[in-house]
Amino acid sequence: MGVYTGCLIVPMPNIGVRHKYLKYHDLHHILTGYTVGRIGEGEVSAWELGTGSMFRHPILGVMNLIALSTGFFLKPKRMLQAYRRGLISANTYDLSTRQWIDTHGDSPLSELKQLKLESKAEIFLPGLRWIEFAAYLSAAMLIHAIVVIPALIFRIVSYLLAGEPFIEIIKPVKRSDLY
């Protein structure tokens, strides 16, 4: 399985933690209405970080950082809005919610939305939470740079060695998979 980091697909191993939480992550797309394109993945990741996914399991948080960096490059305002929305929501990663979902899978989605989406009256320690977002974003950009810069250099060099004109290598392509 691969995920986009900028313009590159980075392999994401299907480790136990990812496998355990993937269906709940997918449920977050349905609950929030965020798409499965690069921007939507960034929004869900920002939302999940706002709900405290980094504290549920660090691997979840790191996976969120990878998508956050791409989403922030493409639509920074939407990532900020999604994070803020996450601050007043709760994710489905806690054990009691996962058990509830597993036993009430046929229950109306509206019930789960009422329990989890924008269910908090106020943001706990709002100033600190925005400092937390700045730290997440810094870590996301560092991960992005570590992964993307060497891969981009490799791509440019390999295309040049294959005889492609440089302008064709760097020319942006209109994408339909962003949203």
C-alpha positions in Angstrom: 0.0 0.0 0.0 1.3 3.4 -0.9 0.4 6.9 0.3 1.2 10.2 -1.4 3.9 12.4 0.0 3.9 15.4 -2.3 4.1 14.1 -5.8 5.5 10.7 -4.9 3.9 7.5 -3.7 5.6 6.3 -0.5 5.2 2.6 0.4 3.4 2.2 3.7 3.9 -1.2 5.3 0.7 -2.9 6.4 1.9 -3.3 10.0 -0.4 -4.5 12.7 -1.2 -1.1 14.1 -2.2 0.2 10.7 -4.3 -2.8 10.0 -6.0 -2.6 13.4 -7.1 1.0 12.9 -7.6 1.3 9.2 -11.4 0.6 9.2 -11.8 3.3 11.9 -9.7 5.7 9.9 -11.9 5.0 6.8 -15.0 5.6 9.0 -13.5 9.0 9.9 -13.8 9.9 6.1 -17.5 9.0 6.2 -18.1 10.8 9.5 -16.3 14.0 8.5 -17.2 14.0 4.8 -13.5 14.4 3.8 -12.6 12.6 0.6 -10.0 10.0 0.0 -7.9 12.1 -2.4 -4.6 13.7 -1.3 -6.4 16.8 0.2 -9.1 14.7 1.9 -6.5 12.4 3.4 -4.7 15.5 4.7 -7.9 16.8 6.2 -8.7 13.5 7.9 -5.2 13.4 9.2 -5.4 17.0 10.5 -8.8 16.2 12.1 -7.4 13.0 13.7 -4.4 14.9 15.1 -6.9 17.4 16.5 -8.8 14.6 18.2 -5.6 13.3 19.8 -4.6 10.4 17.5 -1.0 11.0 18.3 -1.7 10.1 21.9 -3.8 7.0 21.0 -0.8 5.4 19.2 2.4 7.1 17.9 2.3 5.1 14.7 -1.2 6.6 14.0 0.2 10.0 14.6 3.2 9.5 12.3 0.9 8.2 9.5 -1.2 11.4 10.0 1.9 13.5 9.7 2.7 12.1 6.3 -0.7 13.0 4.9 -0.7 16.3 6.7 2.4 17.6 4.9 0.9 16.9 1.5 -2.4 18.4 2.4 -0.8 21.5 3.9 1.2 22.1 0.7 -1.9 21.8 -1.4 -4.6 23.5 0.8 -3.2 24.9 4.0 -6.4 26.7 5.1 -8.4 23.4 4.8 -5.8 21.6 7.0 -6.2 24.3 9.7 -10.0 24.1 9.5 -9.9 20.3 9.8 -7.5 20.4 12.8 -9.8 23.0 14.5 -12.8 20.7 13.8 -10.8 17.8 15.3 -10.2 19.8 18.5 -14.0 19.7 19.2 -14.5 16.2 18.0 -13.5 12.7 19.2 -12.0 9.9 17.0 -13.2 6.3 17.0 -9.9 4.8 18.0 -10.6 4.3 21.7 -11.4 0.7 22.7 -15.0 1.4 23.9 -15.9 3.1 20.6 -14.3 0.4 18.5 -16.2 -2.3 20.4 -19.4 -0.3 20.0 -18.8 0.0 16.3 -18.0 -3.7 16.0 -21.2 -4.7 17.7 -23.5 -2.0 16.3 -22.1 -1.9 12.8 -25.6 -1.6 11.3 -26.6 1.3 13.5 -27.4 4.6 11.9 -24.3 6.7 11.1 -26.1 9.7 12.6 -25.8 8.2 16.0 -22.1 7.9 15.7 -21.8 11.4 14.3 -23.7 12.7 17.3 -21.3 10.9 19.7 -18.1 11.9 18.0 -18.3 14.8 15.5 -18.1 18.3 16.9 -19.3 16.9 20.2 -17.3 19.1 22.6 -18.5 22.5 23.7 -15.1 24.1 23.8 -11.5 23.5 23.0 -9.4 22.3 25.9 -6.3 24.6 26.3 -6.7 26.2 22.8 -3.5 28.1 22.8 -1.5 25.0 23.7 -3.3 23.0 21.0 -2.3 25.4 18.3 1.3 25.2 19.5 0.9 21.4 19.3 -0.3 21.9 15.6 2.7 23.9 14.8 4.9 21.1 16.2 2.9 18.5 14.2 3.3 20.6 11.0 7.1 21.1 11.7 7.5 17.3 12.1 5.4 16.7 9.0 7.5 19.0 6.9 10.7 17.4 8.2 9.3 13.9 7.3 8.2 15.3 3.9 11.7 16.8 3.2 13.5 13.6 4.3 11.3 11.4 2.0 10.6 13.7 -0.9 13.9 15.5 -1.6 16.0 12.4 -2.2 13.3 10.7 -4.2 12.8 13.8 -6.3 16.5 14.1 -7.0 16.6 10.4 -7.9 13.6 10.9 -10.3 15.1 13.9 -12.0 18.5 12.2 -12.5 16.9 8.9 -13.7 14.7 10.8 -16.2 17.7 12.8 -17.4 19.7 9.7 -17.9 16.8 8.2 -19.9 17.0 11.2 -22.2 13.9 13.1 -21.1 14.1 16.9 -21.6 14.4 18.7 -18.2 11.4 20.9 -18.8 9.2 17.8 -19.3 10.5 16.3 -16.0 9.5 19.4 -13.9 6.4 20.4 -15.9 3.4 20.2 -13.6 0.6 17.8 -14.5 -3.0 18.7 -13.8 -4.2 16.1 -11.3 -7.6 14.7 -10.8 -6.8 12.8 -7.6 -6.2 15.8 -5.3 -9.6 16.0 -3.8 
